[in-house]
Amino acid sequence: MAENLAVRSQSMSGRKKSVAEEPVTSVLSAGGIPVYSERELTADEEVLAALGYKPEFKREFSLWTTFCVSFAVLGLLPSFASTLYYGMGYAGTPGMVWGWLIAMTFIQCVAMSMAELCSSMPTSGGLYYASAVLAPPGYGPLAAWLTGWSNWLGQVTGAPSVDYPMAEMILACASISNPSYVPQNWQVWLLTTLILLIHGCISSMPTKWIANFNSVGSTFNIIALCIVLILIPSATNRESQGLPRFTPASVVWNDFYDGTDFPKGVSILMTFVAVIWTMSGYDAPFHLSEECANANVAAPRAIVLTSGIGGLFGWFLQLVVAYTVIDIDGVLTSSLGQPWVSYLLQVLPQKVALAAASLTIIAAFSMGQGCMVAASRVTFAYARDDCFPCSWWIKRVNKHTHTPVNAVWFNTTLGILMTLLVFGGPLAAGALFSIAAVAAFVAFTIPIFIRVFFVGNRFRAGPWNLGPFSMYIGSAACAFVALMVPILMLPSLTGSDLTASGMNWTVLVYGGPMTMITIWWFVSAHKWFKGPKVNIEHQMLGRDGNVVEGKDQDSGDSSAGSITKEDRDLDDKRAADLA
């Protein structure tokens, strides 16, 4: 914090500072001085300019509202409800309590390492920008390309993977009220489409409105979670069914459910898909950092707070369900088609169960909204660097709302198309969850891996950093993800029992697009994609009249803002001499 205050006090002097004087790791040369003549930049905008970007958004997110968006994206209650099939179905209650506890320890390592990167590079591009800057010379564009596309796949599947089970929950509640009603796939798809359209409309509003909406939604999310945590153990009707109020601890922690053909240890690892999918939203503050005040401190704090608080309360919810569930088979195979609603009906009176399900549905709506906002900012950031076809249209910022409205509706359209997977059956639709989990954590880890093993002293830590523990925590994060990616692609069956209908389609639905994206790189993209494009002019320190012009938003020149190695070396030397 002291360093950040020092940066702010220097900003007030009005003197234009070189990149070397800002607490950032930038794509620009250390000797570059950003040139922005429209008005005087604030401290946050100076940091952004040092990273190569001009200010385009209003900074109306605070630490609290940024945390609210992130916590809404996390959506512990609806996330748990959506992934109960995996957390409980693979290893039973031991998988729930042990799996969450173990996974959260390492996920916190990923979150802290990401927060350190965010403090040093607070841009909407986030992990993509970090990979480009930190990669070894010559590999920055490739690292950015793979990170960006993996992160985008995780982001764009976020809202659909939330809204689809929410639609299922709504129709399951209708089925409880009217037992003769059986939801059909086309009804689930239409309801999911309607919810996505509503999210698109809200995400197109001005930043302040979105921040307020997400603040209310996240507050409700927290309240709903607390209510359910208290409601289930206090209102359970297990005793009226001739059972003890809670399942004995020896059963909860040790009685494994044979949900897979793999050994118990592997089954517990497979339950991590529920934890990883639930906890994949804490990167939202990174992507909102260009709209956040005091970004290189507030955004990383929001990341760590979201992961830490989310992990703790998520484990409490796991314990409550594990100690009260009666029949795991009944939960997983209920005709309602929604394990969370089936579980609630097992342990609560019907009206109380419907009330808890209603709280979950409202919380899920808030979560889906947060996912849509975060995904639109990622899409905008990548379109700003011309990663997509029609980037010229996607990257436009609406002049009335000052938000990336085109990016919002681009994502909404893709989300509606992706939910057509519901017609392929539950396993095909379940691929949405696996993609979001695997794609997000692969993207999270690429820049962390580069930072730990390849960067050396090229990384300049921001005000929020891990100090001497950075390398150890980063190494633990990398090892965890390296283990989990193949685990999350395993099918639950093996040998002759494994058929096409029982396949884990993640390897195809995620691996297929990433394979094509990699081929695209080697065939064509390496010729024109050069990584993050600066869009603000910067003058080279000590070279009168030498101004490198950044990429103009509406121009097609992909080489603007490039700096030769000789320029970089000379500028670094001069910046060091001045320091």
ROBABA-783995 format. One line per 2 residues: number of its first residue (from 1); for each residue x negated, y negated, z of C-alpha. Coordinates in steps of 0.5 Angstrom, whole numbers, plus 500, padded with zeros to 3 digits. Example, Ala and Ser with C-alpha at 12.3 -4.5 7.8 and 13.67 -1.06 7.14 Angstrom:
2
1	475 509 516; 473 502 514
end
This chain:
579
1	500 500 500; 494 495 502
3	491 496 495; 498 495 491
5	499 488 495; 492 486 493
7	494 487 486; 501 483 487
9	497 478 490; 492 477 484
11	498 477 480; 500 471 483
13	494 467 481; 497 467 473
15	490 470 471; 490 475 465
17	487 481 468; 483 487 464
19	485 494 464; 479 496 468
21	482 491 474; 489 495 474
23	490 501 478; 492 505 472
25	489 510 467; 491 508 461
27	490 509 453; 487 502 452
29	480 501 453; 478 499 460
31	476 492 457; 482 490 454
33	486 484 456; 494 485 455
35	497 479 451; 504 477 452
37	506 470 450; 513 470 451
39	513 469 459; 509 470 465
41	509 477 467; 510 480 474
43	506 485 478; 510 491 475
45	510 488 468; 502 487 468
47	501 494 470; 506 497 464
49	502 492 460; 495 495 462
51	498 502 460; 500 499 453
53	507 497 453; 511 491 453
55	517 490 458; 523 492 455
57	528 494 461; 530 490 467
59	527 493 474; 533 494 478
61	532 500 481; 529 500 488
63	526 506 492; 533 508 494
65	536 507 488; 531 511 484
67	531 516 489; 539 517 488
69	538 518 481; 533 523 482
71	537 527 488; 543 526 484
73	539 530 478; 537 535 483
75	544 536 486; 543 541 491
77	550 543 492; 552 544 485
79	545 547 483; 546 552 488
81	553 554 486; 550 554 479
83	544 559 480; 547 563 486
85	548 569 481; 540 569 480
87	538 567 487; 543 573 490
89	543 577 484; 536 579 484
91	534 581 491; 540 580 495
93	539 575 501; 532 577 502
95	531 574 496; 535 568 498
97	531 566 504; 524 568 503
99	524 566 495; 526 559 497
101	521 558 502; 515 561 498
103	517 557 492; 518 551 495
105	511 551 498; 508 551 491
107	513 546 488; 512 541 493
109	504 542 491; 507 540 483
111	511 534 486; 505 531 490
113	501 532 484; 506 529 479
115	507 523 484; 499 522 484
117	500 521 476; 506 517 476
119	502 512 481; 497 511 476
121	501 511 470; 508 509 471
123	511 509 464; 518 512 461
125	513 517 457; 511 520 464
127	508 527 463; 507 526 456
129	503 519 456; 499 522 462
131	497 529 458; 495 524 452
133	490 520 456; 487 525 461
135	486 530 455; 479 531 453
137	477 527 447; 480 529 441
139	485 533 444; 490 528 447
141	495 528 441; 496 535 441
143	496 535 449; 502 530 449
145	505 533 443; 506 540 447
147	508 536 453; 513 532 450
149	517 537 447; 517 542 453
151	519 536 457; 524 534 452
153	527 541 451; 528 541 459
155	531 534 459; 536 535 454
157	538 542 456; 539 539 463
159	546 536 463; 549 541 459
161	546 547 464; 550 543 469
163	556 541 466; 558 548 463
165	558 551 470; 562 545 473
167	567 547 467; 567 554 469
169	568 552 477; 574 547 475
171	577 553 471; 576 558 476
173	579 553 481; 585 553 477
175	585 561 476; 586 561 484
177	592 556 484; 595 560 478
179	593 568 478; 596 569 472
181	591 564 468; 585 567 465
183	580 562 463; 578 563 455
185	571 561 452; 574 556 448
187	577 552 454; 570 552 458
189	567 549 451; 572 544 451
191	572 542 458; 564 542 458
193	565 537 452; 569 532 455
195	565 532 461; 559 531 457
197	562 525 453; 564 522 460
199	557 522 462; 555 519 455
201	559 513 456; 557 512 463
203	550 512 461; 551 507 456
205	552 502 461; 547 496 464
207	542 499 468; 545 495 474
209	551 499 473; 548 506 472
211	544 505 479; 550 503 483
213	554 509 480; 548 514 481
215	547 511 488; 554 512 490
217	554 519 487; 548 521 490
219	550 519 497; 557 523 496
221	552 529 494; 548 528 500
223	555 528 504; 558 533 501
225	552 538 502; 552 536 509
227	560 538 510; 559 544 506
229	553 546 511; 557 545 517
231	564 547 514; 562 554 512
233	559 557 519; 565 553 523
235	571 555 518; 569 562 516
237	574 568 517; 569 573 517
239	571 575 524; 579 576 522
241	576 581 517; 573 585 523
243	566 583 522; 561 579 526
245	561 571 525; 554 572 522
247	550 578 519; 545 580 523
249	538 577 522; 535 584 521
251	539 585 515; 539 578 512
253	531 578 512; 530 585 510
255	536 589 507; 534 588 499
257	539 588 494; 537 592 488
259	539 587 482; 533 589 478
261	529 595 476; 523 592 478
263	519 593 485; 522 588 491
265	516 584 490; 517 582 483
267	525 582 484; 523 576 489
269	519 572 484; 525 573 479
271	529 569 484; 525 563 484
273	529 561 477; 534 559 482
275	529 555 486; 525 552 480
277	532 550 476; 534 547 482
279	528 543 484; 526 541 476
281	530 534 477; 525 531 481
283	521 528 475; 526 523 474
285	523 517 478; 517 518 473
287	522 517 467; 525 511 471
289	519 507 473; 519 502 467
291	526 500 471; 523 501 478
293	521 495 482; 514 496 485
295	514 502 480; 507 505 482
297	509 506 489; 516 507 489
299	517 512 484; 511 517 486
301	515 516 493; 521 518 490
303	518 524 487; 516 526 494
305	522 525 498; 526 528 493
307	522 534 493; 521 535 500
309	528 533 502; 531 537 497
311	527 543 499; 529 543 506
313	536 542 505; 536 547 500
315	533 552 504; 539 551 510
317	544 552 504; 541 559 503
319	541 561 510; 548 559 511
321	550 563 505; 545 569 506
323	548 569 514; 555 569 512
325	556 573 505; 560 579 506
327	560 583 499; 554 581 494
329	557 586 489; 564 582 489
331	561 576 489; 557 577 482
333	562 581 479; 569 577 481
335	574 576 475; 573 569 477
337	567 569 473; 564 564 478
339	560 567 483; 560 561 488
341	567 560 488; 568 568 489
343	563 567 495; 567 562 498
345	574 566 497; 570 571 501
347	568 568 507; 573 562 508
349	581 561 508; 583 560 501
351	585 552 502; 578 551 505
353	575 555 500; 578 550 494
355	576 544 498; 569 546 498
357	569 548 491; 572 541 490
359	566 538 493; 562 542 489
361	565 540 483; 565 532 484
363	557 533 486; 556 537 480
365	559 531 476; 554 526 479
367	548 531 478; 550 531 471
369	550 524 470; 543 523 473
371	541 529 468; 544 525 462
373	540 518 465; 534 521 466
375	534 525 459; 536 519 455
377	530 515 458; 525 521 456
379	528 521 449; 527 513 448
381	520 514 450; 518 519 445
383	522 516 440; 518 510 441
385	512 513 439; 516 516 433
387	516 524 435; 523 525 432
389	526 524 426; 530 518 425
391	526 515 431; 527 508 428
393	534 509 430; 534 513 437
395	529 508 440; 533 502 439
397	535 498 446; 542 496 446
399	542 488 446; 548 487 450
401	546 493 456; 539 493 455
403	539 500 455; 537 506 450
405	544 507 448; 542 511 442
407	538 516 445; 544 517 450
409	548 519 444; 543 523 441
411	542 527 447; 550 528 448
413	551 530 441; 545 535 442
415	548 537 449; 555 539 446
417	552 543 440; 548 547 445
419	554 549 449; 556 553 443
421	552 558 447; 558 560 451
423	561 564 445; 555 568 445
425	557 571 452; 554 569 459
427	547 572 458; 546 567 452
429	549 561 456; 545 563 462
431	539 561 457; 540 554 458
433	538 555 466; 532 559 464
435	530 554 458; 531 548 463
437	527 551 469; 521 554 464
439	520 548 460; 520 543 465
441	515 546 469; 511 548 463
443	511 540 462; 510 538 469
445	503 542 469; 500 541 463
447	497 534 465; 496 537 472
449	492 542 469; 488 537 465
451	487 533 471; 484 538 475
453	480 542 470; 478 537 465
455	478 530 467; 473 528 472
457	472 521 473; 476 519 468
459	482 519 472; 483 512 476
461	488 513 482; 494 509 483
463	496 506 490; 499 513 492
465	494 518 491; 492 525 495
467	485 523 496; 480 529 497
469	486 534 497; 488 532 490
471	484 538 487; 486 543 492
473	494 541 491; 493 541 484
475	490 548 483; 495 551 487
477	501 548 483; 497 550 476
479	496 557 479; 504 558 481
481	506 556 474; 502 560 471
483	505 566 475; 512 564 474
485	512 563 467; 512 570 465
487	516 572 471; 522 568 469
489	522 571 462; 523 578 465
491	529 582 464; 533 585 470
493	533 592 466; 527 596 464
495	526 602 459; 532 606 456
497	537 601 460; 534 595 457
499	539 593 451; 540 587 447
501	546 585 451; 541 585 457
503	535 581 455; 533 575 458
505	533 571 452; 529 565 455
507	523 568 451; 526 567 445
509	530 560 446; 524 557 449
511	519 560 446; 522 560 439
513	522 552 439; 516 551 442
515	512 556 437; 516 552 431
517	513 546 434; 506 548 435
519	506 551 427; 509 544 426
521	503 541 429; 498 545 425
523	502 544 418; 503 537 419
525	504 533 425; 497 533 427
527	496 528 421; 500 523 423
529	502 524 431; 496 520 435
531	500 520 442; 502 514 445
533	503 508 441; 502 501 445
535	506 496 443; 503 490 446
537	497 486 443; 491 486 448
539	484 482 447; 478 486 447
541	474 483 453; 468 479 451
543	469 479 444; 472 472 441
545	478 473 436; 478 480 436
547	485 482 438; 488 489 437
549	495 489 435; 500 494 438
551	505 498 435; 511 494 433
553	517 498 434; 520 497 427
555	514 499 424; 512 505 421
557	504 505 422; 502 510 426
559	495 508 427; 496 501 430
561	493 500 437; 487 505 436
563	480 504 439; 474 507 436
565	469 511 441; 464 506 440
567	469 500 442; 471 504 448
569	464 505 451; 462 498 450
571	468 495 453; 467 500 459
573	460 498 460; 462 490 460
575	468 491 464; 463 495 469
577	458 489 469; 464 484 470
579	466 488 476
end
